[in-house]
Amino acid sequence: MKVMRTLAIGVLILAAAMPAAAQPDRLYDKDVKALIEQSKSTFDRFWDALDGRLKNTTFKGPSGEWVVKKIGEDYKTAIDLAKSRFTDTSSASTEVGAFLKDAVLMQNYVSQQGAGMKGASEWQAHANVLGKLAAEYGATFPPAAGQAFRRYSDREVVAATAAIEQSSKQLASALESTLKKDKATPEAARKAMVADVKQVGAAAKMLGSAVKDGKPASAHMTTLVDQVKKVQGAIGASSAAGALAGQLGSLNAPLATIGTAFHQK
């Protein structure tokens, strides 16, 4: 029963986090990769606009002193590393998080110089890109202290939908078998509950297909979460509750992955 309560809480949070009409579309891998590339190009424009004499000065920050030129060089290297580590199987969360944190040092430097500094406008354009990129990793720019950066790749999201689809098949079979032994459950009610479980698999498949095709998928995600919520409530109130706690629990991890991927808090 503890597992079922945990699932119920998780699904309710996912379902209530944001109205369907207000949900932002998740950016696909190609779009996030483009943001990383844009981070590099907008920083290059800032660096070119920055007064050459300032690059050789020393920046005194709250935690030490740095030569501005060295800050810029290290930052470019960090962006390049993130770009190289971003693949179909990895969103380079660690590397992207690292250069977003590194950017805070230059952000502090620009703020210290003031809005009249040559290159200030170019930095703001760069910072706007960093804000969009951070959002895709469940973070903000500038990042809060201790903030984690995590993004699931398209392939990981598709794998999560496949896991739910497979688990729903097992759950449907187990539910039918269990309810057949309960003579108090009408046949029509049993068939309806089993059909609802199968709909979880169908919703997961549709979400996976949308992600594979690079199409808007937030509505499919909402449909899946709502269907899991419906099934969890129905099974939780039935005589099969105790026997199927494990099968219901198997939906937890992949559903959490999908929720994180679609920015659900």
N, C-alpha and C positions, 0 to 999 in steps of 0.2 A: 504493500500500500504506500510505503514511503516513496518508492520509485514513481508510482502513478501520481502522487501529489507533486513531486518534483517536476514531472512532465507537464502537469496541468499548469503549474506556476509559470514554467518556461514558455509554454504556448500562449498563455494569456498575456505575458509581457510582450511577446513578439507581435501578437495580434493587435494589442492596444497601443503599441509604441507610436504609431503614426497612421492617420487615416489613409485609405488606399489612394485617394485623389491627390494627397500631398507627398506621397513617397517619391524621393528622387530616383531616377534611373541609375543603376549601377554602371559605372564605366567599364568597358571591356578592356582586355589586356592591351590591345593595340592603342586604345585611347590613353591608357595610363603610361604606356611606353612613350607616346607622343608628348605627354606632359613632362616626362623626365628629360626628353630631348629639348623641350621648350625651356626647361629650367636652365639647361646649359646655354642655349642661345640668348636668353634674356640676361643671364649673368654676364656673358661675353659683351653684350651691349652696354651694360652698366660699367664693366671694367674698362672698356674703350672710352667711355665718357668721363671716367674719373680722372681728375687732374694727376698727371704723371708724377708731380712732386709729392703728392699725398701718399702715393704708393710706397715711398721710401721712408715715411714717417712711422713713428711708434704709437700704437694705440694703447692707452692705459684703461683697462677695464676693471671691474670689481674683483676679478680673480687673477689678475696678472697683467703683463705687458706683451704686446705682439707687434711685429713689423707688419704693416698692412699688406705689403706685397706677399709675404709668406702666408698670411691668412687666405688671400685670394688664390694662391697656387694650391694650397692644401684643399681648399674648397672645390676647385675644379677637379682635382684628383678624386675626391669623394663622389662627385656627381658621375664621373666617368666609370668609377667602380660600380655604382648602382646600375648604371646603364648596361654594363657588361654582364652583370649578374641577373638581370631581368630576363626571364625565359618563359616558355610555355608552361613549365612546371614549377617555376618560382617567381614570386612577385618581388623578390629581393627586399623583403620587409626590413631586415636588419640594416642593409646598406642605405636604403632610402631614409630610414629613421636617423641614421648616422649623419647624412649630409643635411637633413632638415635641422638637426640639432646644431651642426656646425654653422649653419646659416645665421644662427642667433648672434654669434660674435660679430659678424659683419653688420647685422641689423643694428646692434648696439653702437657700432662705430658710426654708421650713417646717422642714427638718431642723435649721437653726440655732436656731429658736425652741423646738424640743422638742415632745414628744408632748402636753404639757399645754396647748399653744396652742389657743385657740378656733378651730375650723375644721380642726384636724389630721385628724380622722376623715373629714371631707368631702374633704380633699385626698387621703387614702389611697384613697377610693372613686374619685376622679378618676384617680389614678395607675393603679389596676387597669384602668380602661377604656383608658388609654394603652398599657398593656402588651399588651392584646388587639389593639389597633389596630396597634401596631408589629410584632407577629408577622405580620400580614397583608402587611406590606411588607418581610419578610425581615430584621427588625431586632428590637431589644429596647428596653425603657424602664427606666431611663435608657439612651440609646444609647451604644455604645462610641465612642471617639474615631475620627473618620473613617468611621464606619459609613454604608453606602449604604442608601438606601430605594428599593425597586422593587416594584411590583405590576402584574401584567398584568390588564387588564379582561376581563370575560366575553367581549366581542367579540373581543379579541386572542387569547384561548385558542381560541375557535371557529375563527378564521382559521388558527391553527397546525394544528389538526386537519384542516382542509380542505387545507392545503398538504401534509401527510403523505399524505392520501388520494390527492391528485393525483400526488404523487411515487411512491407505491406502484404506481399504474397504469402509469406509465412504466417503473418498475423491473421489473415483472412482464413487460411486453412485451419489454424488452431482455434479460431473463434467458432467456426462452423462445427468442428468436432466437439468442442466443449459445450456449446449450446444445444447440440442434438441430444446430449445426455441429460439436459435439464428439461423435463417434461412440462415445467411451468412456463417456459418461454414459447409463445405461439410461433408457428412456422413462418408466418408473414413477418414477424418482428425479427426473427433470426436472419431471414434472407435480406431484409432491409439493412441490418447492421453489417452483414458481410459485404453487401454491395457498397456501403459507405466506406468500408476499409479498402475495397478495391479502387474506389475513387481517389484515395490517397495516392496509390500507385500511379493512377492516370494523371493526377495533378503533378506529381513529381516528374513523370515522363515529359509532360508538356513544358515544364520549367526547364528541364535539361535540354530539350530540343531548341527552345528559344535561346538559351545561352550558347549552344553549339552554333546556331545560325547568326549570332550577334544581333538579335532582335530585342526590343524592349521587353523586359521580363518581370518588372516589379509587380504587375497585376497577377501574373502566374504564381509568384512567390506568396502573395496574399491569399490566393485561392488555396494553395497548399497548406499554409498555416491554419486557415479557417477550417479546412477539412480535417486536419489532424486534431484540432480542438474539438470538433464535433464527434469524432470517433472516440477520443479519449473520454469525453463526458458520457457517451453512451455505454462504453464498455465499463467505465468506472461505476456506473449505476446498475450493472447487470450481475448475474450470478457468476460470470466468467472473470470478474475483476481480479481475484487473487491468482487464478491460474495463468492469467495472461500478463501479469506485471512485467515479466522479463521481456516479452515481445514488444510491449508498449515502450519499455525503456530503451529498446534498440533504436528507436527513432530520435532519441535525445541528441546524440553527438552530430549526426548529419544535419539535423534541423538547426542546431546551434551554428554550425558552419555556414549554412545558407543565410541565417539571420544576420550573422556578422558580415557576410559578403554584401548583403543589401543594406548595410548601415543601420540595422535595428539595434537600439540600445537596450 
